Amino acid sequence: MKFVLPGAATATALALVLGCNGAQAADDLVLGFLTARSGPYVSLSNTNEAAVRMAVDEVNKAGGVNGKQIRIVTFDTAGDPKQAATGVRQFANDNGALAVIGPFSSSEVRTAFPVGERSGIAVMSNSSSAPGLTKGFSYAFRNTVDEGKAIDAVMASLRDKKLPMATGAVAYATDDTVSKSVGAKVAPELFKTYGVELKGSVDFQFAAFDLSPQVSRLKGMAPDVIGIGAPPEGAINLSREMKRQGLKARVIGGTTIADPELPKRMEGAGEGLTIGTTFFHDVNDRTRAFTKEFGERTRAAGLNRHEPNQMDASAYDIVLIYAEAMKRANVSGDKAGLEKERTAIRDQVTALKKFPALEGEISFVNGDSVKPIYVLEVKGDAWSLFDTRKPE
């Protein structure tokens, strides 16, 4: 089990920098947070805690919820699905948590959601995007859009702007749940919907560095667009090899590669890469203020990335969503009524409509959030807003 951070001193130091250091009261409203400080998506996940603590600080400074303060209890899953399940059990049975933020990945969600359902506690992922994972659960939520919706937004934008998309190919990692879902199902089905001729597909292990054989095959297909299902590192390696071999095609993807620093990390190899995501830092004054404070906190904490991604924004909004649900349910945190209050929180989240969140207005349908999708394109060493697709 990986609880908080390796070493109490390290955990204390990080908490002091990121916030939420007030004295712990017995009647605080406890939220569990399944974080992932290592694992395949660490470049996207290791800053999520900064965003969570920003939101908690804001709520508490404004008076808390029903006169009580929110307190976060963390559990580091290291991206391990087994640890995600263990964390939910610990929050429900040992920590008196009212609801759970996280886990991060779809692989973790597959194990965490069943435990949350059996324990009667809401579990809301800030990143899981493989389609259909909330189906059959009443306590399972995702403040994300699934990859089908994210990539559909990209395809619709390319169509509306009349950009080349007559032919396509797919490249994906086979050893990651959401990446495999994108490559084997989501992208091929969307190509068919939009009349894109699928020339073929290539696959790889997500940790693979040399993708020259795969790119050589893609080059022979000569596609207009290449749908990618992979963590950011996979997109970087693919794009660099495409540039080396002279393959010119627009790479398109979804939330799995929504890394704010991806354009810089590609070092000029990703020009034109286009994704669908649920957060962009320069949408309005609120997103710009969030981005500024996020950067200040992550720099002070010694973290490597200082611009928020959609997973950070989602984690921030989950705290606000739970705070609103607890307010509407008149939650007290009384341990004797814990079971009923957990269910009341679930019911209020389910009923939430057009909540004014950082990412835009959020509603929930069948456990998944409905919210705007921002289509971003790599231009130089930065993301540029290509299009905005609002829910119908």
BELBEL-V920894 format. One line per field, one symbol per residue. psi: psi as a letter, one per 30 degrees, with the letter a starting at -180 (. if undefined). burial: I if it has 24 or more other ideal C-beta (glycine too) atoms within 12 Angstrom, else O. A space follows every 50 residues. Layout:
psi = ???
burial = ???
This chain:
psi = kjkbljkeeeeeeeeeefahglkkkfgljkkkjjljglafgefffffeee eefeeeeeeefgfakhglkkkkklkjfggkeeeeeeeeeeeeeefhkflk kaaeleeeeeeeeeeeeefhkkkjkgfkgkkgffkfkfgkljhlklfeee eeeeeeeeeeghlkhelllkklkfhkeeeeeeefeeeeeeeeeggkjjfa llllkffkejgeeeeeeeeffhleljkkjlleeeeeeeeeeeeefgjjlj kkabffgikfgeeeffhffgkfkklklgkkfheaeeeeeeeeeeeeeeee fglfkgkkafeeeeeeeeeeeeeeeeeefhkfgkffgeeeeeeeeeeeee fkkhkilefakklkjhfkljllkkjkkkjbglkkjelkjlk.
burial = OIIIIOOOOOIOOIIOOIIIOOOOOOOIIIIIIIIIIOIIIIIIIIIIII IIIIIIIIIIOOOIIIOIIIIIIIIIIIIIIOIIIIIIIIIIOOIIIIII IIIIIIIIIIIIIIIIIOIIIIIIIIIIIIIIIIOOIIIIIIIIIIIIII IIIIIIIIIOOOIOIOIIIIIIIIOIIIIIIIIIIIIIIIIOOIOIOIII IIIIOIOIOOIOOIIOIIIOIOIIIIIIIIIIIIIIIIIIIIIOOOIOII IIIIIIIIIIIIIOIIOOIIIIIIIIIIIIIOIOOIIOOIIOIIIOIIOO IOIOIIIIIIIIIIIIIIIIIIIIIIIIIOIIIOOOOIOOIIIIIIIIII OIOOIOIIIIOIIIOOIIIIIIIIIIIIOOOOIOIIIIIOIO
